[in-house]
Amino acid sequence: MNQINYAAMSEQELRQYFLQHRNDKLALTAYLERRNQVKRPIIAQVDDPDFDTKIQAAIRQQINQSQS
């Protein structure tokens, strides 16, 4: 069996590869490790009175970015 170079794949390519090869545990591990390296900002705390507004704004921002 050929060795797969997960590091050479983009995040989207690695995700697609794993979805097509769900038994490949190394692909899952590589994908999760890569996802965990990305720093994600904290949008709101649970007890924030503006929680809903902030979450909705973040969702709209992601939608706008994906449409651009």
ZADO-1210 file (C-alpha; in nm, 4 decimals, padded with zeros to 6 digits):
<atoms>
<atom x="00.0000" y="00.0000" z="00.0000" code="MET" pos="1"/>
<atom x="00.1267" y="00.3490" z="-00.0856" code="ASN" pos="2"/>
<atom x="00.1938" y="00.5963" z="00.1913" code="GLN" pos="3"/>
<atom x="-00.0420" y="00.8924" z="00.1779" code="ILE" pos="4"/>
<atom x="00.1142" y="01.2349" z="00.2340" code="ASN" pos="5"/>
<atom x="-00.1489" y="01.4024" z="00.4492" code="TYR" pos="6"/>
<atom x="00.0747" y="01.7053" z="00.5089" code="ALA" pos="7"/>
<atom x="00.0705" y="01.7869" z="00.1363" code="ALA" pos="8"/>
<atom x="-00.3103" y="01.8018" z="00.1313" code="MET" pos="9"/>
<atom x="-00.5076" y="02.1158" z="00.1993" code="SER" pos="10"/>
<atom x="-00.7512" y="02.1021" z="00.4900" code="GLU" pos="11"/>
<atom x="-01.0391" y="02.0594" z="00.2442" code="GLN" pos="12"/>
<atom x="-00.8570" y="01.7833" z="00.0523" code="GLU" pos="13"/>
<atom x="-00.7752" y="01.6011" z="00.3753" code="LEU" pos="14"/>
<atom x="-01.1371" y="01.6298" z="00.4893" code="ARG" pos="15"/>
<atom x="-01.2621" y="01.4939" z="00.1573" code="GLN" pos="16"/>
<atom x="-01.0075" y="01.2123" z="00.1655" code="TYR" pos="17"/>
<atom x="-01.1144" y="01.1111" z="00.5148" code="PHE" pos="18"/>
<atom x="-01.4830" y="01.1215" z="00.4215" code="LEU" pos="19"/>
<atom x="-01.4090" y="00.8842" z="00.1344" code="GLN" pos="20"/>
<atom x="-01.1806" y="00.6613" z="00.3463" code="HIS" pos="21"/>
<atom x="-01.3488" y="00.6544" z="00.6868" code="ARG" pos="22"/>
<atom x="-01.1491" y="00.3522" z="00.8019" code="ASN" pos="23"/>
<atom x="-00.8182" y="00.5373" z="00.7596" code="ASP" pos="24"/>
<atom x="-00.7397" y="00.6239" z="01.1201" code="LYS" pos="25"/>
<atom x="-00.4189" y="00.8039" z="01.0240" code="LEU" pos="26"/>
<atom x="-00.6201" y="01.0385" z="00.8010" code="ALA" pos="27"/>
<atom x="-00.8591" y="01.1137" z="01.0862" code="LEU" pos="28"/>
<atom x="-00.5698" y="01.1779" z="01.3223" code="THR" pos="29"/>
<atom x="-00.3986" y="01.4081" z="01.0705" code="ALA" pos="30"/>
<atom x="-00.7225" y="01.5989" z="01.0109" code="TYR" pos="31"/>
<atom x="-00.8002" y="01.6435" z="01.3810" code="LEU" pos="32"/>
<atom x="-00.4456" y="01.7514" z="01.4605" code="GLU" pos="33"/>
<atom x="-00.4587" y="02.0102" z="01.1860" code="ARG" pos="34"/>
<atom x="-00.7970" y="02.1379" z="01.3030" code="ARG" pos="35"/>
<atom x="-00.6695" y="02.1672" z="01.6603" code="ASN" pos="36"/>
<atom x="-00.3765" y="02.3835" z="01.5479" code="GLN" pos="37"/>
<atom x="-00.6093" y="02.6570" z="01.4226" code="VAL" pos="38"/>
<atom x="-00.6749" y="02.9238" z="01.6830" code="LYS" pos="39"/>
<atom x="-01.0407" y="03.0134" z="01.6955" code="ARG" pos="40"/>
<atom x="-01.1525" y="03.3346" z="01.8639" code="PRO" pos="41"/>
<atom x="-01.3996" y="03.3252" z="02.1497" code="ILE" pos="42"/>
<atom x="-01.7115" y="03.4953" z="02.0185" code="ILE" pos="43"/>
<atom x="-01.9116" y="03.5166" z="02.3413" code="ALA" pos="44"/>
<atom x="-01.9313" y="03.3694" z="02.6882" code="GLN" pos="45"/>
<atom x="-02.2388" y="03.1669" z="02.7846" code="VAL" pos="46"/>
<atom x="-02.3518" y="03.4235" z="03.0418" code="ASP" pos="47"/>
<atom x="-02.3031" y="03.7177" z="02.8012" code="ASP" pos="48"/>
<atom x="-02.6290" y="03.9172" z="02.7736" code="PRO" pos="49"/>
<atom x="-02.5563" y="03.9750" z="02.4014" code="ASP" pos="50"/>
<atom x="-02.4804" y="03.6061" z="02.3359" code="PHE" pos="51"/>
<atom x="-02.7454" y="03.5561" z="02.0654" code="ASP" pos="52"/>
<atom x="-02.6568" y="03.8793" z="01.8855" code="THR" pos="53"/>
<atom x="-02.2865" y="03.7971" z="01.8807" code="LYS" pos="54"/>
<atom x="-02.3427" y="03.4420" z="01.7576" code="ILE" pos="55"/>
<atom x="-02.5762" y="03.5608" z="01.4819" code="GLN" pos="56"/>
<atom x="-02.3237" y="03.8262" z="01.3748" code="ALA" pos="57"/>
<atom x="-02.0466" y="03.5651" z="01.3602" code="ALA" pos="58"/>
<atom x="-02.2649" y="03.3349" z="01.1494" code="ILE" pos="59"/>
<atom x="-02.3504" y="03.6194" z="00.9099" code="ARG" pos="60"/>
<atom x="-01.9812" y="03.7061" z="00.8804" code="GLN" pos="61"/>
<atom x="-01.8927" y="03.3456" z="00.7907" code="GLN" pos="62"/>
<atom x="-02.1729" y="03.3315" z="00.5340" code="ILE" pos="63"/>
<atom x="-02.0536" y="03.6560" z="00.3766" code="ASN" pos="64"/>
<atom x="-01.6945" y="03.5298" z="00.3650" code="GLN" pos="65"/>
<atom x="-01.7966" y="03.2034" z="00.2010" code="SER" pos="66"/>
<atom x="-01.9991" y="03.3888" z="-00.0623" code="GLN" pos="67"/>
<atom x="-01.7083" y="03.6198" z="-00.1494" code="SER" pos="68"/>
</atoms>
